[in-house]
């Protein structure tokens, strides 16, 4: 709609690759850069390079440690998402039970913030025990293997709090294979189509909607305005929403 030419690069889970790609954007003389950083600290040099080149910079979806140098941040408050999913599980457990937390990649800003959110809630419940917590790197298959190992070890589990839907779906598959789907609650974040279907099928108990389209569109709009010399807000917050069977129809 804006007539913008969008040049895209995939960092493939590497901060080093993202820094190199940003350097190429600077050489190309782009009018603005939108960065979705893979690593909070590792991608900080990419921010510095864009700022030093005098090019407008919008950071989207995940944080960097030097976010104050960017022109704007577009995203959702991951602490809130972590609190939402943990609170829903705490309510289902009536404040009592054994849970595990499956983390995103260690050092990713969403992993850091969602963990804070998870703990903010769980710390209030003395009768909820965190039996284990480990990363599965946003991966369905890693989460499946992880939960399989936990169940095989005889862990007495009541709920799995996964920091994204891919890992939640992998966890559920392991639980289902063990025949414990009626004993263990599983929740995720993102509201991807597979997760919405799983909630509808009565498998995942809930997910948390992250408006990826809203974040992407907002980032492009702010980048365009900044490149045109217009004033923009430093923060564009896109809210998270808890998705259960009750409000599922709004998201499918």
C-alpha positions as CSV (number, residue, x, y, z in Angstrom):
1,X,0.0,0.0,0.0
2,X,2.9,2.4,0.8
3,X,4.8,1.6,-2.4
4,X,7.8,0.4,-0.3
5,X,10.3,-2.0,-1.8
6,X,11.0,-4.6,1.0
7,X,14.4,-6.3,1.0
8,X,14.3,-9.4,3.3
9,X,17.1,-11.5,4.8
10,X,16.7,-14.5,7.1
11,X,19.2,-14.5,10.0
12,X,18.7,-18.3,10.4
13,X,19.1,-18.1,14.2
14,X,22.5,-16.4,14.1
15,X,23.3,-13.0,15.5
16,X,26.5,-13.0,13.5
17,X,24.6,-13.6,10.3
18,X,22.2,-10.8,11.2
19,X,25.1,-8.4,11.8
20,X,26.6,-9.2,8.3
21,X,23.2,-8.8,6.7
22,X,22.7,-5.4,8.3
23,X,26.2,-4.4,7.0
24,X,25.0,-5.3,3.5
25,X,21.9,-3.2,3.9
26,X,24.0,-0.2,4.9
27,X,26.2,-0.8,1.8
28,X,23.1,-1.0,-0.4
29,X,22.0,2.4,1.0
30,X,18.6,1.4,2.2
31,X,16.2,4.1,3.6
32,X,15.4,2.3,6.8
33,X,16.2,-1.0,8.6
34,X,13.7,-3.2,10.4
35,X,15.5,-5.7,12.7
36,X,13.9,-8.7,14.4
37,X,16.9,-9.6,16.6
38,X,17.7,-13.2,17.3
39,X,19.8,-12.5,20.4
40,X,19.4,-9.7,22.9
41,X,23.1,-9.0,23.4
42,X,24.5,-10.6,20.2
43,X,22.5,-8.4,17.9
44,X,23.5,-5.1,19.7
45,X,26.4,-4.5,17.3
46,X,23.9,-4.5,14.4
47,X,22.0,-1.7,16.1
48,X,25.2,0.3,16.5
49,X,26.2,-0.1,12.9
50,X,22.8,1.2,11.6
51,X,22.8,4.1,14.0
52,X,26.3,5.1,13.1
53,X,25.3,5.0,9.4
54,X,22.6,7.5,10.1
55,X,19.8,5.1,8.9
56,X,16.4,4.9,10.6
57,X,16.1,1.7,12.6
58,X,13.0,0.0,13.9
59,X,13.4,-3.1,16.1
60,X,10.4,-5.5,16.0
61,X,9.2,-8.5,17.9
62,X,12.3,-9.1,20.2
63,X,14.4,-6.8,22.2
64,X,18.1,-5.8,22.0
65,X,20.2,-4.7,25.0
66,X,20.8,-1.2,23.5
67,X,17.2,-0.7,22.4
68,X,17.4,3.0,23.4
69,X,19.6,3.6,20.3
70,X,16.8,2.5,17.9
71,X,14.2,5.0,16.6
72,X,11.3,2.7,17.8
73,X,10.4,-0.7,19.1
74,X,7.3,-2.5,17.8
75,X,6.2,-5.5,19.7
76,X,4.4,-7.1,22.6
77,X,5.3,-7.2,26.3
78,X,6.6,-10.7,26.7
79,X,6.5,-10.5,30.5
80,X,2.7,-10.2,30.1
81,X,2.5,-13.3,27.9
82,X,4.5,-15.3,30.4
83,X,2.3,-14.1,33.2
84,X,-0.9,-14.9,31.2
85,X,0.0,-18.5,30.5
86,X,1.3,-19.2,34.0
87,X,-1.7,-17.6,35.6
88,X,-4.1,-19.7,33.5
89,X,-2.2,-22.9,34.5
90,X,-2.2,-21.8,38.2
91,X,-5.9,-21.3,38.1
92,X,-6.5,-24.7,36.4
93,X,-4.4,-26.4,39.1
94,X,-6.2,-24.5,41.9
95,X,-2.8,-23.2,43.0
96,X,-1.4,-26.6,43.7
97,X,0.7,-29.1,41.6
98,X,3.9,-29.9,39.7
99,X,4.9,-27.9,36.6
100,X,7.7,-27.8,34.1
101,X,8.7,-24.8,32.0
102,X,10.0,-25.2,28.4
103,X,12.1,-22.2,27.5
104,X,12.8,-20.6,24.2
105,X,16.5,-20.2,23.1
106,X,18.6,-19.0,26.1
107,X,19.4,-15.3,25.7
108,X,16.6,-14.6,23.3
109,X,14.7,-11.5,24.7
110,X,11.3,-13.3,24.5
111,X,12.8,-16.2,26.5
112,X,14.2,-13.9,29.2
113,X,11.0,-11.8,29.5
114,X,8.5,-14.8,29.3
115,X,10.6,-16.5,32.0
116,X,10.3,-13.4,34.3
117,X,6.5,-13.5,33.6
118,X,6.2,-17.2,34.3
119,X,8.1,-16.8,37.6
120,X,6.2,-13.6,38.6
121,X,3.1,-15.7,38.8
122,X,4.4,-19.0,40.0
123,X,6.3,-17.4,42.9
124,X,3.0,-16.4,44.4
125,X,2.0,-20.1,44.8
126,X,3.9,-22.0,47.5
127,X,2.1,-25.2,46.6
128,X,3.1,-25.1,42.9
129,X,6.5,-26.7,42.4
130,X,8.7,-26.2,39.3
131,X,10.1,-29.7,38.9
132,X,12.3,-28.8,35.8
133,X,12.9,-26.1,33.3
134,X,15.0,-26.4,30.1
135,X,15.2,-24.9,26.6
136,X,13.8,-26.6,23.5
137,X,14.8,-23.7,21.3
138,X,11.3,-23.0,20.0
139,X,11.4,-26.5,18.4
140,X,8.5,-29.0,18.4
141,X,10.8,-32.0,18.1
142,X,13.2,-30.8,20.8
143,X,10.2,-30.3,23.2
144,X,8.8,-33.7,22.3
145,X,12.1,-35.4,23.2
146,X,12.5,-33.3,26.4
147,X,9.1,-34.2,27.8
148,X,9.5,-37.8,26.7
149,X,12.7,-37.9,28.8
150,X,11.0,-36.2,31.8
151,X,8.0,-38.7,31.7
152,X,10.3,-41.7,31.3
153,X,12.3,-40.6,34.3
154,X,9.0,-41.0,36.3
155,X,8.4,-37.3,36.8
156,X,5.0,-36.7,38.5
157,X,3.7,-33.8,36.3
158,X,0.5,-31.8,36.3
159,X,1.3,-29.1,33.7
160,X,3.7,-27.9,31.0
161,X,4.2,-24.2,30.5
162,X,5.8,-23.8,27.0
163,X,7.1,-20.4,25.9
164,X,5.8,-20.9,22.4
165,X,3.2,-23.1,20.6
166,X,5.7,-25.3,18.7
167,X,7.1,-26.5,21.9
168,X,3.7,-26.9,23.5
169,X,2.6,-29.1,20.6
170,X,5.7,-31.2,20.9
171,X,5.1,-31.6,24.6
172,X,1.5,-32.6,24.1
173,X,2.5,-35.2,21.6
174,X,4.9,-36.8,24.1
175,X,2.2,-36.7,26.8
176,X,-0.3,-38.2,24.5
177,X,2.1,-41.0,23.5
178,X,2.5,-41.8,27.3
179,X,-1.3,-41.9,27.7
180,X,-1.3,-39.0,30.2
181,X,-3.2,-36.4,28.2
182,X,-6.0,-36.4,30.7
183,X,-3.6,-35.8,33.6
184,X,-1.3,-33.0,32.3
185,X,-2.3,-29.5,31.1
186,X,-0.3,-27.9,28.3
187,X,-0.2,-24.2,27.3
188,X,1.8,-22.3,24.7
189,X,2.2,-18.8,23.2
190,X,1.6,-17.4,19.6
191,X,-1.8,-18.8,18.6
192,X,-0.4,-20.4,15.4
193,X,-3.0,-22.3,13.4
194,X,-1.9,-25.8,14.7
195,X,-2.2,-24.5,18.3
196,X,-5.7,-23.0,17.7
197,X,-6.8,-26.4,16.2
198,X,-5.3,-28.1,19.2
199,X,-7.3,-25.9,21.6
200,X,-10.4,-26.6,19.6
201,X,-9.8,-30.3,19.8
202,X,-9.4,-30.1,23.6
203,X,-5.7,-30.9,23.6
204,X,-3.8,-27.7,24.5
205,X,-5.8,-25.9,27.2
206,X,-5.0,-22.5,25.8
207,X,-2.5,-20.3,23.9
208,X,-1.6,-16.6,23.9
209,X,-2.2,-14.7,20.7
210,X,0.8,-12.8,19.5
211,X,-0.3,-10.4,16.6
212,X,2.6,-11.1,14.2
213,X,0.8,-9.3,11.4
214,X,0.2,-6.3,13.6
215,X,3.8,-6.2,14.6
216,X,5.1,-6.5,11.0
217,X,2.7,-3.9,9.6
218,X,3.4,-1.5,12.4
219,X,7.2,-1.8,11.9
220,X,6.9,-1.1,8.2
221,X,4.7,1.9,8.8
222,X,7.0,3.4,11.4
223,X,10.1,2.7,9.2
224,X,8.4,4.5,6.3
225,X,7.4,7.5,8.3
226,X,10.8,7.9,9.8
227,X,12.4,7.6,6.4
228,X,10.1,10.4,5.2
229,X,11.3,12.6,8.1
230,X,8.1,12.3,10.1
231,X,7.9,12.0,13.9
232,X,7.2,8.5,15.2
233,X,6.5,7.1,18.7
234,X,9.4,5.3,20.4
235,X,7.1,2.4,21.3
236,X,4.3,0.7,19.5
237,X,2.8,-1.9,21.8
238,X,0.7,-4.7,20.3
239,X,-1.2,-6.5,23.1
240,X,-1.2,-10.2,23.8
241,X,-4.6,-11.9,24.3
242,X,-5.3,-15.2,26.0
243,X,-7.0,-17.7,23.7
244,X,-9.2,-20.4,25.2
245,X,-12.1,-22.5,23.8
246,X,-14.4,-19.7,24.9
247,X,-13.0,-17.0,22.6
248,X,-11.4,-19.3,20.0
249,X,-13.8,-18.3,17.2
250,X,-12.4,-14.7,17.2
251,X,-8.9,-16.1,16.2
252,X,-9.6,-19.0,13.8
